[in-house]
Structure formats: structure tokens, C-alpha cells
Amino acid sequence: MRRRLWAVWVAMACASAVFGGPAAAHHSTAIYDSENPIELRGTVVEWKFSNPHCIIVLEVTGEDGETEVWSLEGSNTSLLFRRGWTPMTLRAGDRIMATVRPLRSGVPGGNYGNVRWEDGTPIDPRAER
């Protein structure tokens, strides 16, 4: 009996060492400037409803008239699906606004939240389009 318990304990410890580290390491948000969120308004170039994170590729026109393409990372498909989001929620050409925690590196990208239509109306994925 003791041998069996010892074997189970060793197997659990090995599984924790192998699978626990990579899962925890994936979720750092240190690359984002959470203290200085920005509002972006632009045109959806692509909506990638895929894991591990759903991506909005957004073309943004600055005050100087120059355009930049931002890659915005969101949650995973499972969480967004439970909130009603699907691969068809956004389409290329949609005009949207989003609150973004920008990348600290200055590269045009970040983590999105509070996605709204251009007029400020919250996007309700369950509503007909």
C-alpha cells in the first residue's frame, strides 16, 4: 500500500513539474502599459477568432493623417464564446472603438477591452446585424 501511495505522489509531482510551469508562465501582462490605457478608433482589417488569444487587426488613422495597423490581443475563444462572440462578430471593414493597454515597447499593439461600434454602442454579439 505504501509503495502505491509513493508512486502516485511521485507521478503527481512529475505532472506538476511538467505541466504547471508552462501554463503559469503564459499569462504575464508585464508587456502592456496597464496604467496608461488609450482609446483607439479604426477599421477592422481582420478578426482572428482563435486560441490562445483572439486578435483584432485594426487600421487606425492618427491625427496627422498617417495610418498604422495595430495588432490587438484579447481573451481566448472559450471565454469570448460564452459572452456571445463568434468568428462572425467582427468583419473586415467594421468601424470600431476599443480601450487598449498598449505595448510598452511602442510597437502598435496591445491588449483590447471594451470594444464598441464607432458610435460608442457596445458590441452585442447576440444582436442581428
Residue pairs with C-beta under 8 A, 6 or more apart in sequence:
26 52
29 101
29 111
30 104
31 103
31 104
31 105
32 101
32 102
32 103
32 104
32 110
32 111
33 101
33 102
33 103
33 104
33 110
34 101
36 102
37 99
37 100
37 101
37 102
38 99
38 100
38 102
38 110
39 97
39 98
39 99
39 100
40 58
40 60
40 70
40 72
40 97
40 98
40 100
41 60
41 95
41 96
41 97
41 118
42 58
42 59
42 60
42 61
42 70
42 95
42 96
43 58
43 59
43 93
43 94
43 95
43 96
44 56
44 57
44 58
44 90
44 91
44 92
44 93
44 94
44 95
44 96
45 57
45 58
45 59
45 69
45 92
46 55
46 56
46 57
46 92
47 54
47 55
47 56
47 57
47 87
47 89
47 90
47 91
47 92
48 54
48 55
48 56
48 57
49 77
49 80
49 85
49 86
49 87
49 89
50 77
51 76
51 77
51 78
52 76
53 73
53 74
53 75
53 76
54 73
54 74
54 75
54 76
54 77
54 80
54 85
55 71
55 72
55 73
55 74
56 71
56 72
56 74
56 90
56 96
56 98
56 112
56 115
57 69
57 70
57 71
57 72
58 69
58 70
58 72
58 96
58 98
59 67
59 68
59 69
59 70
60 67
60 68
60 69
60 70
60 108
61 67
62 68
68 108
69 108
70 100
70 108
70 109
70 110
71 108
71 109
72 98
72 100
72 109
72 110
72 111
72 112
73 109
73 110
73 111
73 112
74 80
74 111
74 112
74 113
83 125
84 124
84 125
84 126
85 125
86 125
89 123
89 125
90 96
90 123
94 117
95 117
95 118
96 115
96 116
96 117
96 118
96 123
97 115
97 116
97 117
97 118
97 120
98 112
98 113
98 114
98 115
98 116
99 112
99 113
99 114
100 110
100 111
100 112
100 113
101 110
101 111
101 113
102 109
102 110
103 109
103 110
114 122
115 123
116 122
116 123
117 123
